[in-house]
Protein backbone atom coordinates (compact mmCIF):
# COMPACT_ATOMS: atom_id res chain seq x y z
CA UNK A 1 0.00 0.00 0.00
CA UNK A 2 1.41 3.43 -0.95
CA UNK A 3 1.41 6.38 1.36
CA UNK A 4 -0.73 9.33 0.43
CA UNK A 5 0.71 12.69 1.24
CA UNK A 6 -1.16 15.98 1.16
CA UNK A 7 0.87 18.96 0.01
CA UNK A 8 -0.66 22.38 0.55
CA UNK A 9 0.40 24.63 -2.32
CA UNK A 10 -2.31 27.23 -1.68
CA UNK A 11 0.25 29.85 -0.67
CA UNK A 12 2.18 29.43 -3.92
CA UNK A 13 -1.06 29.45 -5.91
CA UNK A 14 -2.20 32.66 -4.25
CA UNK A 15 1.19 34.27 -4.92
CA UNK A 16 0.98 33.26 -8.59
CA UNK A 17 -2.58 34.62 -8.91
CA UNK A 18 -1.62 37.91 -7.24
CA UNK A 19 1.36 38.21 -9.58
CA UNK A 20 -0.88 37.77 -12.64
CA UNK A 21 -3.33 40.29 -11.18
CA UNK A 22 -0.52 42.78 -10.63
CA UNK A 23 0.77 42.34 -14.17
CA UNK A 24 -2.76 42.92 -15.50
CA UNK A 25 -3.19 46.02 -13.31
CA UNK A 26 0.11 47.49 -14.49
CA UNK A 27 -0.61 46.75 -18.17
CA UNK A 28 -4.10 48.21 -17.80
CA UNK A 29 -2.78 51.37 -16.16
CA UNK A 30 -0.27 51.83 -18.97
CA UNK A 31 -3.02 51.31 -21.54
CA UNK A 32 -5.36 53.80 -19.84
CA UNK A 33 -2.57 56.35 -19.44
CA UNK A 34 -1.85 56.12 -23.17
CA UNK A 35 -5.52 56.73 -24.05
CA UNK A 36 -5.72 59.76 -21.73
CA UNK A 37 -2.50 61.22 -23.15
CA UNK A 38 -3.78 60.85 -26.72
CA UNK A 39 -7.03 62.64 -25.87
CA UNK A 40 -5.41 65.44 -23.88
CA UNK A 41 -5.68 68.83 -25.58
CA UNK A 42 -2.31 70.45 -26.22
CA UNK A 43 -1.30 74.07 -25.83
CA UNK A 44 2.17 73.95 -24.30
CA UNK A 45 2.28 70.15 -23.82
CA UNK A 46 2.79 70.48 -20.05
CA UNK A 47 -0.57 68.91 -19.16
CA UNK A 48 -0.12 66.02 -21.58
CA UNK A 49 3.38 65.30 -20.30
CA UNK A 50 2.17 65.27 -16.70
CA UNK A 51 -0.31 62.40 -17.12
CA UNK A 52 0.99 59.25 -15.47
CA UNK A 53 -0.02 56.22 -13.44
CA UNK A 54 0.96 54.71 -10.13
CA UNK A 55 0.19 51.24 -8.86
CA UNK A 56 -0.13 49.69 -5.44
CA UNK A 57 0.60 46.02 -5.92
CA UNK A 58 2.08 43.01 -4.15
CA UNK A 59 5.79 42.35 -4.54
CA UNK A 60 6.87 38.97 -3.20
CA UNK A 61 4.14 39.11 -0.59
CA UNK A 62 4.94 42.63 0.62
CA UNK A 63 2.97 45.73 -0.30
CA UNK A 64 4.82 48.33 -2.32
CA UNK A 65 3.03 51.70 -2.40
CA UNK A 66 5.17 53.07 -5.27
CA UNK A 67 4.84 56.71 -4.24
CA UNK A 68 1.05 56.82 -4.04
CA UNK A 69 0.89 58.39 -0.59
CA UNK A 70 -2.28 56.45 0.24
CA UNK A 71 -4.13 57.24 -3.01
CA UNK A 72 -4.69 53.60 -3.91
CA UNK A 73 -5.45 50.43 -2.02
CA UNK A 74 -3.70 47.14 -2.67
CA UNK A 75 -4.38 45.94 -6.19
CA UNK A 76 -5.30 49.35 -7.58
CA UNK A 77 -3.85 51.83 -10.03
CA UNK A 78 -4.33 55.57 -10.19
CA UNK A 79 -4.07 57.48 -13.46
CA UNK A 80 -3.94 61.24 -13.29
CA UNK A 81 -2.03 64.48 -13.31
CA UNK A 82 -0.82 66.91 -10.70
CA UNK A 83 -1.19 69.94 -12.94
CA UNK A 84 -3.25 72.57 -11.14
CA UNK A 85 -5.39 73.54 -14.14
CA UNK A 86 -6.23 69.97 -15.22
CA UNK A 87 -9.73 70.04 -13.62
CA UNK A 88 -10.53 73.24 -15.53
CA UNK A 89 -9.63 71.53 -18.81
CA UNK A 90 -11.45 68.30 -17.88
CA UNK A 91 -14.67 69.87 -16.57
CA UNK A 92 -14.56 73.32 -18.12
CA UNK A 93 -15.25 76.70 -16.57
CA UNK A 94 -17.79 79.37 -17.29
CA UNK A 95 -15.26 80.78 -19.78
CA UNK A 96 -14.03 77.52 -21.31
CA UNK A 97 -15.83 74.43 -22.56
CA UNK A 98 -15.01 71.07 -20.99
CA UNK A 99 -12.48 68.86 -22.76
CA UNK A 100 -12.79 65.57 -20.82
CA UNK A 101 -9.54 63.84 -21.72
CA UNK A 102 -9.32 61.75 -18.52
CA UNK A 103 -12.91 60.46 -18.39
CA UNK A 104 -13.00 59.82 -22.13
CA UNK A 105 -9.56 58.23 -22.02
CA UNK A 106 -10.63 55.78 -19.33
CA UNK A 107 -13.84 54.99 -21.23
CA UNK A 108 -11.80 54.37 -24.39
CA UNK A 109 -9.42 52.10 -22.45
CA UNK A 110 -12.10 49.81 -20.96
CA UNK A 111 -12.32 47.32 -23.87
CA UNK A 112 -8.53 46.95 -23.82
CA UNK A 113 -8.51 46.56 -20.05
CA UNK A 114 -11.07 43.76 -20.32
CA UNK A 115 -8.85 42.06 -22.90
CA UNK A 116 -5.76 42.43 -20.71
CA UNK A 117 -7.47 40.87 -17.68
CA UNK A 118 -8.97 38.07 -19.76
CA UNK A 119 -5.54 37.28 -21.22
CA UNK A 120 -3.83 37.31 -17.82
CA UNK A 121 -6.51 35.83 -15.53
CA UNK A 122 -9.04 34.15 -17.75
CA UNK A 123 -12.66 35.10 -18.16
CA UNK A 124 -13.32 37.70 -15.46
CA UNK A 125 -16.10 40.22 -15.06
CA UNK A 126 -14.58 43.72 -15.23
CA UNK A 127 -17.29 46.23 -14.44
CA UNK A 128 -16.93 49.95 -15.02
CA UNK A 129 -17.42 50.74 -11.33
CA UNK A 130 -14.56 48.42 -10.39
CA UNK A 131 -12.04 49.59 -12.93
N, C-alpha and C positions, 0 to 999 in steps of 0.2 A: 504494500500500500504506500502511495507517495504522500509526502507531506504537502499540505496546502498552506501557502503563506500569503497573507494579505499585505499589500504594500500600498500605503496611502500617498498618492501623488497629487492630492488636491492642492497643496501649496504650490507646486510647480505648475499645475494647470492654471491656477488663478494668476500666477505671475505671467505666464504666457498670454493669457487673455488680456490682462491689463496692458501688457506691452503692445499687443495688436490694437487695443483701444487707443493707446497713446499715439501710436503711429498714425492711426486714422484721424485723431484730433489734430495733430500737427499738420498733416496733409490738407485737411479741411480748412484749417486756419490760413494756410498759405494760399489755397484756392480762393477763399473769400477775400483775403487781402488783395489779391490780384484783380478780382472783379471790382472792388471798391476803388482801387487806384485807377483802373481804366475809365470808370464813370465820373471820377472827380474832375470838376471844372478847373481849368488852368488859367491863371493870370501870371503869377510869378513862378509857380511850380512848388512853392513852399508847402502848401497844404497837401498836395499830392505826395510829395516826398516824405511827409510826416506820418502817413498811414502805415501802421504796422500791426503785428499781432504778438501776443504773449500767451504762453500756455502754462498750465499748472498740472503737471502730470507726475506719475510715479517714475522713479528711477532706481531700479534694483530694490524695490520695497520701501524706499524713503521718498517723502514728498520733496519736490524741488520747485519752489515758487517762481523762479525765473524772473524776478524783478517786478512782480505784479502788485506788491504791497497790499495784498488782501483783496484784489479786484476779482479774483476768480477762485472758485472752489476746486478741489481735486477733480481732475478729469474735465476741465473746462478750458476754453480759449477765449481771449478777449481781442477783438479787432477794433482799432480806433485810432484817434489822433489826439495829440495834446495841444494842437494849435487853438488859440483862444477864439478865433473867429469861425471855427468849423461849424458850431451850431447855427450861426447866422446863415451860412451857405446851405447847410442841410435843411433847415426849417424855414428860412427866409426871414425877412423883417418887413416892416411896413413900407420900406423903401426898395426892397429887393425881393424878387420872387425866389421861392424855395428851389434848390437844386439838390434833391436827395440822393447823393452819391453813396452814402453808407447803407441806408435802408434798401435802395435799389440794388446795390452791389451784393448784399446778403441774399436778397430774393433771387438774384440771378445765379448765385452760387449754390442754392439749395439742390438742384438736380445733380450737380457734380458731387456735392457732399454726400448725398444718398448713394451715389455710385462708389465713392471712396469707402464708405462704411460697409457696403455690401461686399466689395472686393476684399476688405480686410477681415470682416467679422461674420460674413454670411448675410442672410436675409434678415435685416433688422428693420424696425419701424422707426424712422427718423421723422419726428413731427416738428412742425415749424416752431412751436412753443418750446421745444427742448433743444433746439439747435443754437 
